[in-house]
Amino acid sequence: MAKNILIMTLTRIGDLVQATPLVSGLRKKYPGARITLMVSSDFAEFSHRIPNVDHIIVLNLRQFVGKEKSKGILWVGVYEYLKRFLDELRGKNFDLMVNLSHSKLSAFINLYLGIRNHIGFACNETGDRMANHPWMQLFGIEPFNRAYNPFNLVEMFTRSGDVDPRGEKIQVLSSGDDDASIGEIVRRERLEGERLLIGFQAGSSLENRRWPASRFAELAQRLIEEHNAKILLFGVESESVLAREIFSLTHRKDRIVDLTGKTNISQLTALLKKCRYLITNDTGTMHIASALGTPIVGLFFAHAHPYETGPYAPGHLIFQARIDCAPCSYGVTCNNIVCIQKISALHVYRMIREHMETGDWNVPSISGPMGEINVYKTARDESGRIRLWPLVRHALTVTDVFREAYYSFWPQVLGNDSTCPGPVEVAENLAGHYDCTGAERIIFKAREKLAGLDRLLSLSGEGIQATEKVLQANSNGTGTSGKFRELTRIIEQIDARISLTGCSCPEVKPVGDMFAKRKENFQGENIDELCQQTLECYGKLAAEAGILKRSVSEILSWLESRVDCADQIEQSSISAAVPGR
């Protein structure tokens, strides 16, 4: 029973908001525990908006920025500060640490504090990174398998704490002083009595994730001319150049208020609550607004991926380019960011207008070409989980099949979740949200991918046999012989072939990557113990490859038996007509 919990999240405001369901779940799980939140100084002000926290600790490395010229003094200062900071933390006797950051520094902090029970990223004494909880292991491989990940970070975070995500929601605390803090802004900008305030967040942490300022300006002009909206431009001071560009491209400048760099957390919170909508790139502001109940129109480009970091609440709208390279892989710098050109201001405007008229997100009958656009609505499924449901019925792809199969697969194998949808339910969802006309070709291609799972099954068997021979060689006292070294090389070659299977068949790569991630946790030099851990890893690989193969096979069989009914499915399962299909 944990009594003193440390939660460390040092990356982004959005991650802080996405961690609130986990914090809430831990509070319910350990009602008497003291929960301490450790954040970067960049988020110190906002951290007080996180509910269910007893104490906040701020790591302030920002104080050393600008002192790089005296490098010798700088690094001595950083070392001395970190040592004092961490030694003080060690004295607080935490008995559970949750590390939601994925940096080397956070892993080192985890090691240095020596907290016996920990969740999230850590490292061993030689600096090798580890993750002991299966959902944190999945989080670790997700960046390399993004197209096949159906889980929001919220769900990964909560499940890593053995908390059911269905019973939690994202939260941000409001203060009684929030409304008073915007009194001057309301008077100066004449916001009192405005019937339609709409927020824009045109900036983002990375420039290539941003919808063009010209598109924001065109959207603002339409909303002003057609609905007399007043537009509030949010953002940090460095994004004021975007605000000026939007301002310069619109005719009704009296209906636009530039607030970039001019609001604190209290003011931002109060103003977001007043907005009818927030149109935004993937930003921390988006998550704050979602937690406050403001409807979001999210714009996801480049590396931003709505399945990972979309607003985790029902009733929001998301646009994303539906092109082969979206989302970008992490570490990739794109020289031709075509995805930001796929979504027009007219697309966004018509969806907002439809929502104003009907109270729901639907694709209007006149929406323009949307063949290269994903439009999602966030909603709860029958089990109570937040899902992204497509509003445009694109042709079914192999990627869609495997992504939805993983939505059923991972909760089952990582946590024995009996509430996850079965293969038939997965197939019904695919048929209900995608165009299955002519799906025979997709079904055939998906069945071909099952050969990758057969390959993993075969390799796991080879690995078990090789490991058992290593055990036998060690028991005979020949653990240092040439034969023993040859057997260990065989295991290394088998592991390399498992990795190559994922490279040649990316649909099954997550299964092989989880095998490799588990082996990263191996500790010590006892050969028998290492062999037993290796056998366990190969056994899990075989079991999971078999489960996924059966699940995908059942999904495909269900779809195949109903391909002839595709026209009927298409007519009965969508509430909006999409022209030009």
Secondary structure, 3 states (H helix, E strand, C coil): CCCEEEEECCCCHHHHHHCHHHHHHHHHHCCCCEEEEEEEHHHHHHHCCCCCCCEEEEECCHHHCCCCCCHHHHHHHHHHHHHHHHHHHHCCCCCEEEECCCCHHHHHHHHHHCCCCEEEEEECCCCCEEECCHHHHHHHHHHHCHHHCCCCHHHHHHHHCCCCHHHCCCCCCCCCCHHHHCHHHHHHCCCCCCCCEEEEECCCCCHHHCCCHHHHHHHHHHHHHHHCCEEEEECCHHHHHHHHHHHHCCCCHHHEEECCCCCCHHHHHHHHHHCCEEEEECCHHHHHHHHHCCCEEEEECCCCCHHHHCCCCCCCEEEEECCCCCCCCCCCCCCCCHHHHCCCHHHHHHHHHHHHHHCCCCCCCCCCCCCCEEEEEEEECCCCCEEEEECCCCECCHHHHHHHHHHHHHHHHHHCCCCCCCHHHHHHHHHHHCECCCCHHHHHHHHHHHHHHHHHHHHHHHHHHHHHHHHHHHHCCCCCCHHHHHHHHHHHHHHHHHHHHHHHCHHHHHHHHHHHHHHCCCCCCCHHHHHHHHHHHHHHHHHHHHHHHHHHHHHHHHHHHCHHHHHHHHHHCCCCCCCCC
